[in-house]
């Protein structure tokens, strides 16, 4: 009966989370001043600073109920299908019991009415499994059951909400765009379940956007700090010397798994922007230009008559996209959007992703040595055809031909080889490093392909593996494809 009661309570909690009323608007307290010495901030001790921020940092615990065998007879994981194929009876266990699997992390209270920001990976179970309960413990040891308002995998941001009888201690939010290398920061969280802990360091770097920590198609713009971030700190607060939130502690770079002074945090501007969208609409809408951008190197910039490598070159404009409708062409170099200077393709991608679909933006370009500004109304990345179909359209510089008997005879390809023949390949193609003319593409991501549509539909954003035939030998090759923006 106790087990049944536990399951029913967990189910009830889940139903409440799923069927909750419409979210109230998210209101946070912001402070856009830069950090400087003031009469009410001590430069001898940071205790007063930490006292301001610590009550806003919480511990986050997740629970998942799982069945485990407690008998001596069982089927080893992955062996069930073998028993079925050979008509053998499945080994039976002598009963099972429910066990709670608990994860731990941190979070930050960002509004007085109970909104809490954390990392998605803190509240998401592995391999798509379901979390049954999320609990939050405040710095004064009060505990609450939390509702998962929403989460965004591409930025690793999640928003929780708890119902309290009184106003909660919300942290003040700083403008993370004003951060400078050398600013003093503190990482606050719940490392290794030891309790609320603060570590001190400085901002080591900003704009770390090419680490691929969050996976393919993600949006990275990390603050790097040497303030110690340890296991359990994920989702906790990175604060400045005034006690304001400037980042959400997310990850470390380490060969040993322990802190070596390279900690990474999501800037508060990015994290809070995602939180606003999750609370207001339940999803993170992202703007879409409809281009495949690239970075400029010195030779490319010189060939286009540019004075620097600053900007993002338009490698491809998709058909019927906002970019095509707005007049963008391949070969254009985007140097500004809405007055913000574009330094690289990654920055362009991040900036557009944070803009609302339907918004008209002013895109400043250089075309044939002349500067012009194009008004472009952004589309919705979440509703784009490429996202819905899961395919990748970037076949730039790759000419394929289905195999027929005439081609087999001409190219001396055996009858048992099937697939797509690489007829031509430009050096600027994303496939140029792994393919060559006369190669036959047999499989894409373990799916056999015989038509160009099959090839396109089985490609994905990120790393793809191709199984190819060339001159009598089969081999696997890997190619990374970028998401269309």
ABEGO torsion letter per residue (X at the ends): XAAAAAAAAAAAAAAAAAABBBBBBBBBBBBABBBBBBAABBAABAAAAAAAAAAABBBBBBBBBBBBBABABBBBBGAAAAAAAAGBBBBBBBEBBBBBBBBBBBBBBABAAGBBBBBAAAABBBGGBBBABBBBBBAAGBBBBBBBAEBBAAAGBBBBBBBBABBBBBBBBBBAAABBBGBBBBBBBBBGGAEBBBBBBBBABBGBAAAGAAEBGBBBBBBBBABBBBBGABGBBBBBAAGBBABBBABBBBAAGBBAGBBBBBBAAAAAAAAAAAAAAGBBBBBBAGBBBBBBBAAAAAAAGBABABEBBBABBBBGBAAAAAGBBBGBBBABBGGBBBABAAAAAAAAAABBBGBBBBBBBBBGGBBBBBBBBBBBAAABAAAAAGBBABABGBBBBBBBAAAAAAAGBBAABBEBBBABBBAABAAAAABBBGBBBABBGGBBBABAAAAAAABBBEBBBBBBBBGGBBBBBBBBBBBBX
